[in-house]
């Protein structure tokens, strides 16, 4: 009866009269869905569901039974069944349940394939990047200048996918160095922060273009995916013997944390956020506000400064933000020197009278 109903609906059905015959059918052909009774010759439907979940994970399964038993239903769903049907069944109910299971199966296969492609892409790009870094590390002392330049260009790789901010990393990394100097950090460490902060968004190489370059507002799912760039960047950069890469990994992970603990990815608070992450957060947000992005136009300088001030003590470290705002003359000098090719209308420009 089940086969006749589904055949008429356009499905191609094959039946099996017992557990052993079902196993043989699964070996001989590929199936999208298996519907099995709880009681059958040679074993139970749960036995078959368990075997399918381990040996044929791409196959959707549904269990049919004549007894309404919540514990049995839980067992079937725990094994991976897509549905639990109680006989007698109406033809319409059968078709609805089968259609739902087939749709879910297609969605899971597509999601699995997408994850595999993404993971493969990240692995390939990680191997490529670490190959470059490994060769540079071998001659670190003799080739420090070449290393820094190569790291800068690798940092730009993520930014080049966003044509609106081609010089973002050059500006914000220099803002970071300026703040570090004025905070009293030693010159060598300040230079290290400049190089390392340029890699803050390198994790974006693992974000699909459909999300990274979307002109409108991201959906909740897209935003959740977008926030993963912090952890992706940290994984790409950490675990080496290089001081600059380990610092870059820390910055990549923490530059979206907020001092009030509401940031991401780990909701660090206050001084639990490394100072390099707190510095980078200020530089990154200011450059985002005053530059054209895929999702927004540049804001005027006065409006951008007010937005930054509004985040004092909640989003940004108070001391560091004061240092940044009190250095606006130098900040805007950097912005003008490393301006994008086509400045946005109303974009902040350098005023030599601002101290």
C-alpha positions as CSV (number, residue, x, y, z in Angstrom):
1,X,0.0,0.0,0.0
2,X,2.8,2.4,0.9
3,X,4.6,1.7,-2.3
4,X,1.5,2.2,-4.4
5,X,0.8,5.6,-2.8
6,X,4.3,6.8,-3.3
7,X,4.6,5.4,-6.8
8,X,1.5,7.4,-7.8
9,X,3.1,10.5,-6.3
10,X,6.1,10.1,-8.6
11,X,8.5,8.4,-6.2
12,X,10.4,5.2,-7.3
13,X,9.9,2.7,-4.5
14,X,11.6,-0.7,-3.8
15,X,10.3,-3.0,-1.1
16,X,11.9,-5.5,1.2
17,X,10.1,-8.2,3.1
18,X,12.6,-8.6,6.0
19,X,15.7,-7.2,7.6
20,X,18.2,-9.2,5.6
21,X,16.6,-8.4,2.3
22,X,16.7,-4.7,3.2
23,X,20.4,-4.9,4.0
24,X,21.0,-6.5,0.6
25,X,19.0,-3.8,-1.2
26,X,21.1,-1.1,0.5
27,X,24.3,-2.7,-0.7
28,X,23.0,-2.9,-4.3
29,X,21.5,0.5,-4.8
30,X,21.6,4.1,-3.6
31,X,18.5,5.3,-1.7
32,X,17.3,8.7,-0.6
33,X,14.8,7.5,2.0
34,X,14.2,4.2,3.9
35,X,10.8,3.7,5.6
36,X,10.8,0.7,8.0
37,X,8.3,-0.9,10.3
38,X,9.3,-1.4,13.9
39,X,8.5,-5.1,13.7
40,X,9.7,-7.2,10.8
41,X,11.1,-10.7,10.1
42,X,14.7,-11.0,11.1
43,X,15.0,-8.0,13.5
44,X,13.5,-4.6,14.5
45,X,13.3,-1.4,12.6
46,X,15.5,0.2,15.2
47,X,18.3,-2.3,14.3
48,X,18.0,-1.2,10.7
49,X,17.9,2.5,11.5
50,X,21.1,2.1,13.6
51,X,22.9,0.3,10.8
52,X,21.8,2.9,8.2
53,X,22.9,5.8,10.4
54,X,26.5,4.4,10.6
55,X,26.9,2.8,7.1
56,X,24.7,5.1,5.0
57,X,24.6,8.5,6.7
58,X,23.3,10.2,3.6
59,X,20.1,8.1,3.6
60,X,17.0,9.6,5.4
61,X,15.0,7.2,7.6
62,X,11.5,7.0,9.0
63,X,10.1,4.5,11.5
64,X,6.5,3.2,11.3
65,X,4.8,1.5,14.2
66,X,1.3,0.6,15.3
67,X,1.9,1.6,19.0
68,X,2.3,5.1,20.3
69,X,5.3,4.9,22.5
70,X,7.2,8.1,23.5
71,X,10.3,6.1,24.5
72,X,10.4,4.3,21.2
73,X,10.0,7.6,19.4
74,X,12.9,9.2,21.3
75,X,15.1,6.2,20.5
76,X,14.3,6.4,16.8
77,X,15.0,10.2,16.7
78,X,18.2,9.7,18.7
79,X,19.4,7.3,16.1
80,X,18.8,9.8,13.4
81,X,15.3,9.1,12.1
82,X,13.6,11.9,10.3
83,X,10.1,10.9,11.4
84,X,8.1,8.6,13.6
85,X,4.8,7.5,12.1
86,X,1.9,5.7,13.8
87,X,-0.3,3.4,11.8
88,X,-2.9,3.5,10.4
89,X,-1.7,6.2,8.1
90,X,-3.7,8.4,5.6
91,X,-2.2,8.7,2.1
92,X,-2.0,12.5,2.5
93,X,-0.1,12.1,5.8
94,X,2.3,9.7,4.2
95,X,3.1,12.1,1.3
96,X,3.5,15.1,3.6
97,X,5.9,13.2,5.9
98,X,7.9,11.8,2.9
99,X,8.1,15.2,1.2
100,X,9.3,16.8,4.5
101,X,12.0,14.2,5.0
102,X,13.2,14.5,1.4
103,X,13.5,18.3,1.7
104,X,15.4,18.0,5.0
105,X,17.7,15.5,3.5
106,X,18.5,17.7,0.5
107,X,19.1,20.7,2.8
108,X,21.5,18.6,5.0
109,X,23.4,17.3,2.0
110,X,23.8,20.8,0.6
111,X,24.9,22.2,4.0
112,X,27.4,19.3,4.4
113,X,28.8,19.9,1.0
114,X,29.1,23.7,1.7
115,X,30.9,23.0,5.0
116,X,33.3,20.6,3.3
117,X,34.0,23.1,0.5
118,X,34.6,25.9,3.0
119,X,36.8,23.7,5.2
120,X,38.8,22.6,2.2
121,X,39.2,26.2,1.1
122,X,40.4,27.3,4.5
123,X,42.8,24.4,4.7
124,X,44.2,25.2,1.3
125,X,44.6,28.8,2.1
126,X,46.1,28.1,5.5
127,X,48.7,25.8,3.9
128,X,49.5,28.4,1.3
129,X,49.9,31.2,3.9
130,X,51.9,29.0,6.4
131,X,54.2,28.0,3.5
132,X,55.0,31.7,2.9
133,X,55.5,32.3,6.7
134,X,57.7,29.2,7.2
135,X,60.1,30.3,4.5
136,X,60.3,33.8,5.9
137,X,60.8,32.5,9.4
138,X,64.0,30.6,8.3
139,X,65.7,33.9,7.5
140,X,64.1,36.2,10.0
141,X,67.1,38.2,11.2
142,X,68.6,38.7,7.8
143,X,65.3,39.3,6.0
144,X,63.2,41.2,8.6
145,X,62.3,44.0,6.2
146,X,61.2,41.5,3.5
147,X,59.2,39.6,6.1
148,X,57.3,42.7,7.2
149,X,56.5,43.6,3.6
150,X,55.4,40.1,2.8
151,X,53.2,40.0,5.9
152,X,51.7,43.3,4.9
153,X,50.8,42.0,1.5
154,X,49.3,38.8,2.9
155,X,47.2,41.0,5.2
156,X,45.9,42.8,2.2
157,X,44.7,39.6,0.7
158,X,41.5,39.7,2.7
159,X,41.0,43.4,2.1
160,X,41.4,43.0,-1.7
161,X,38.1,41.1,-1.7
162,X,36.4,44.3,-0.6
163,X,37.2,46.9,-3.3
164,X,35.9,49.7,-1.2
165,X,38.7,49.5,1.4
166,X,41.9,48.7,-0.4
167,X,44.1,50.7,2.0
168,X,42.2,49.9,5.2
169,X,45.0,47.8,6.8
170,X,47.7,50.4,6.0
171,X,45.7,53.2,7.8
172,X,44.5,51.3,10.8
173,X,47.9,49.6,11.5
174,X,49.5,53.0,11.6
175,X,46.7,54.3,13.9
176,X,47.6,51.4,16.2
177,X,51.3,52.2,16.2
178,X,50.6,55.8,17.0
179,X,48.3,54.9,19.9
180,X,50.9,52.4,21.2
181,X,53.6,55.1,21.1
182,X,51.5,57.6,22.9
183,X,50.4,55.1,25.5
184,X,54.1,54.5,26.4
185,X,54.7,51.2,24.8
186,X,58.4,50.6,23.7
187,X,59.2,51.5,20.1
188,X,60.1,47.9,19.1
189,X,56.8,46.6,20.6
190,X,54.9,49.4,18.9
191,X,56.4,48.5,15.5
192,X,55.5,44.8,16.2
193,X,51.9,46.0,16.9
194,X,51.8,47.9,13.6
195,X,52.8,44.8,11.6
196,X,50.6,42.3,13.6
197,X,47.5,44.5,13.6
198,X,47.6,44.6,9.8
199,X,46.5,40.9,9.9
200,X,43.5,41.5,12.2
201,X,41.0,40.6,9.5
202,X,42.9,37.8,7.7
203,X,40.2,35.4,8.8
204,X,37.9,36.9,6.3
205,X,39.5,34.6,3.7
206,X,37.3,31.9,5.2
207,X,34.1,34.0,4.7
208,X,32.1,33.5,1.5
209,X,31.9,36.4,-0.9
210,X,28.1,36.3,-0.7
211,X,28.3,37.3,3.0
212,X,31.5,39.5,2.9
213,X,30.4,41.6,0.0
214,X,26.7,41.7,0.7
215,X,25.5,45.3,0.2
216,X,22.5,45.0,2.5
217,X,22.0,44.0,6.1
218,X,23.2,40.5,7.0
219,X,20.7,38.0,8.3
220,X,21.2,36.5,11.8
221,X,22.7,33.4,10.3
222,X,25.0,35.4,8.0
223,X,26.1,37.6,10.9
224,X,26.8,34.5,13.0
225,X,29.0,33.2,10.1
226,X,30.7,36.6,9.6
227,X,31.8,36.7,13.3
228,X,33.7,33.5,12.8
229,X,36.4,35.4,11.0
230,X,38.0,36.2,14.4
231,X,38.4,32.6,15.3
232,X,39.4,31.6,11.7
233,X,42.2,34.3,11.8
234,X,43.4,33.1,15.2
235,X,43.6,29.5,14.0
236,X,45.5,30.6,10.8
237,X,48.1,32.7,12.7
238,X,48.6,30.9,16.1
239,X,50.9,28.1,17.0
240,X,54.1,29.3,15.4
241,X,57.5,30.3,16.8
242,X,57.1,33.8,15.4
243,X,56.4,36.6,17.9
244,X,54.7,38.8,15.3
245,X,52.3,36.0,14.1
246,X,51.4,35.0,17.7
247,X,50.6,38.6,18.4
248,X,48.6,38.8,15.2
249,X,46.7,35.8,16.3
250,X,45.8,37.5,19.6
251,X,44.7,40.6,17.8
252,X,42.7,38.7,15.2
253,X,40.8,36.9,18.1
254,X,40.2,40.0,20.3
255,X,39.7,43.1,18.1
256,X,35.9,42.8,18.3
257,X,35.7,42.4,22.0
258,X,34.2,45.3,24.0
259,X,35.4,46.5,27.4
260,X,31.8,46.0,28.8
261,X,32.0,42.3,27.9
262,X,29.3,42.4,25.2
263,X,31.7,41.8,22.3
264,X,32.7,38.6,20.5
265,X,33.8,35.9,20.1
266,X,34.5,35.2,23.9
267,X,32.9,38.2,25.6
268,X,36.1,39.3,27.4
269,X,35.8,42.4,29.6
270,X,38.0,45.3,30.5
271,X,41.7,44.6,30.9
272,X,41.0,40.9,30.3
273,X,41.2,42.0,26.6
274,X,44.8,42.3,25.6
275,X,45.9,45.9,25.1
276,X,46.8,45.2,21.5
277,X,43.2,44.0,20.9
278,X,41.8,47.2,22.6
279,X,44.1,49.4,20.5
280,X,43.1,47.6,17.3
281,X,39.4,47.9,18.1
282,X,39.6,51.7,18.2
283,X,41.6,52.0,15.0
284,X,39.4,49.5,13.1
285,X,36.1,51.1,14.0
286,X,37.3,54.7,13.2
287,X,38.6,53.7,9.8
288,X,35.3,51.8,9.1
289,X,33.3,54.8,10.0
290,X,35.3,57.2,7.9
291,X,35.7,55.0,4.8
292,X,33.3,53.7,2.1
293,X,32.3,50.1,2.8
294,X,30.2,47.7,0.8
295,X,27.4,48.1,3.4
296,X,27.7,51.8,4.2
297,X,29.0,55.2,3.0
298,X,31.7,57.1,4.9
299,X,30.4,59.3,7.7
300,X,31.7,62.9,8.2
301,X,34.5,63.3,10.7
302,X,32.4,65.1,13.4
303,X,29.8,62.4,13.3
304,X,32.4,59.6,13.4
305,X,34.1,61.2,16.4
306,X,30.8,61.5,18.3
307,X,30.1,57.8,17.6
308,X,33.5,56.9,19.0
309,X,32.9,59.0,22.1
310,X,29.6,57.3,22.7
311,X,31.4,54.0,23.0
312,X,33.8,55.3,25.7
313,X,33.9,52.9,28.6
314,X,31.5,50.4,26.9
315,X,32.9,49.5,23.5
316,X,36.3,51.2,23.9
317,X,39.0,51.5,26.6
318,X,38.6,55.0,28.0
319,X,42.3,55.8,28.3
320,X,43.2,54.6,24.8
321,X,40.2,56.3,23.2
322,X,41.2,59.6,24.8
323,X,44.8,59.1,23.4
324,X,43.3,58.4,20.0
325,X,41.0,61.5,20.0
326,X,43.7,63.7,21.3
327,X,45.9,62.6,18.4
328,X,43.4,63.5,15.7
329,X,45.8,65.7,13.8
330,X,48.2,62.9,13.3
331,X,45.4,60.4,12.7
332,X,44.0,62.5,9.9
333,X,47.5,63.0,8.5
334,X,47.8,59.2,8.2
335,X,44.3,59.0,6.7
336,X,45.2,61.5,4.0
337,X,48.6,60.0,3.2
338,X,47.0,56.5,2.8
339,X,43.7,57.6,1.3
340,X,41.7,55.3,-1.0
341,X,41.8,56.1,-4.7
342,X,38.4,57.7,-4.8
343,X,37.5,59.4,-1.4
344,X,33.9,59.4,-0.5
345,X,31.8,62.6,-0.6
346,X,31.9,64.1,2.9
347,X,34.8,61.8,4.0
348,X,37.1,63.2,6.7
349,X,40.1,65.1,5.4
350,X,43.2,66.4,7.1
351,X,43.0,69.7,9.0
352,X,46.4,71.0,10.1
353,X,44.8,73.1,12.8
354,X,43.4,70.1,14.7
355,X,45.8,69.0,17.4
